[in-house]
């Protein structure tokens, strides 16, 4: 069963926006996202991605669950922790991107 928290506020950084954008897209292979997929997609380091995922779970935006042990064994890798949005988290992620992305883009283009 996916695990979540109930805290709702979250600091949204540029890296968090990158991760939210990736999480809102379809993951490779059609399963839920796991950390290595997210690192590859966002080109962020594993430490950065792990801290953001921890905050998103603690904020109630994401739920996580462990990959089936048998599946991981058959595929020859350790069990992975998969992440997916909660209903509230998906709504807040879309709102955050819609609200913050134009402001972040304007700030970045001012200095070019």
N, C-alpha and C positions, 0 to 999 in steps of 0.2 A: 504494500500500500504506500502511495506517495506521502512524503512527510513535508509539512509546511509549518509556518509560524503565523501569528496574527498581527504582528507589528506592521504598520503600513507606510510610514514616511521613509524616504530614501534619498540620499544625496546623489544627484545625477551629474556625473562627470562626462567628459568626452569619451573616455574608455567605456564607461557604462553605456553610453549611447551606442557605441559600436557593438557592444555585446547584445544590447536589446534588439538592435537592428538584425543581427545574425539570428537571435532566438525567434524573431518573428518570421523569418524565412523558413523554407522547408529544409530539413537536414539531409545530408547525403545518405542514401540507403533507405530513406523513408521511416527511420526510427526517430526517437527523440534525440536531442542533442546530448553529447558527452563532452568532457573538458577538452580532449585533444582535437575534436572536430571544431570546437569554438576557437581554440588557439590558432588553428590553421586558417579558419575563416576570417578572423579579425586581425591576425598577425600580431596579437598581443602575447606576452609571455605567460607561462602557466601560473606564476605567482600572482600576477595581476588578475587573470581570469578567475583563479580560485578565490581571491578576496572579494571580487565582485559577485560571483555566484553565492558565496557565503552571505553577503549582505542582501542579495535578492531573496534567498531562502528565508533569512531571518525577518525580512520585511513582508513576507507572505506573498511575494510576487511569483516565486517559483516553488514547485514541488519536485522532489527527487525520489528515485528508487534505484535499487541495485539490479543489474543485469542478471538474468537467470544463470546460475552456476554451471549448469550443463551446457548451455549455449556458449558461454565463454570458454569452457574447456574444449568443446568441439572446434571452436574457431582458433584455439591456441593462444589465447591472451587472458590476462587477469580480468576479473569482473569489473565492469565499468559502472559508474554512477551516471544515470540518465536524468536529464532535467527537462521539465516542461512548465509552461505558464499555468498558474491558477487562473480562474476566470477574472478575478480582480487584477491580477498581475498583468494579464494581456491587455486589459482595458487601460491600466495605468501606463504601461509601456507605450502604447499607441498615443495616448494623451501627451506623454513626456516628449516623444519624438516630434509630434505635431507642434507642440508649444516651444521646445528648445532648439530644434534644428534650424529654423530660420535665423534665430538670434546668434547661434554659434557660427552659421555660415557667414552672416554679415560681419561678425567680428573677424573671422579668418580672412575675408576678402579685403577688408580695410587696409591691411598691411602689405598687400601684393603690389 
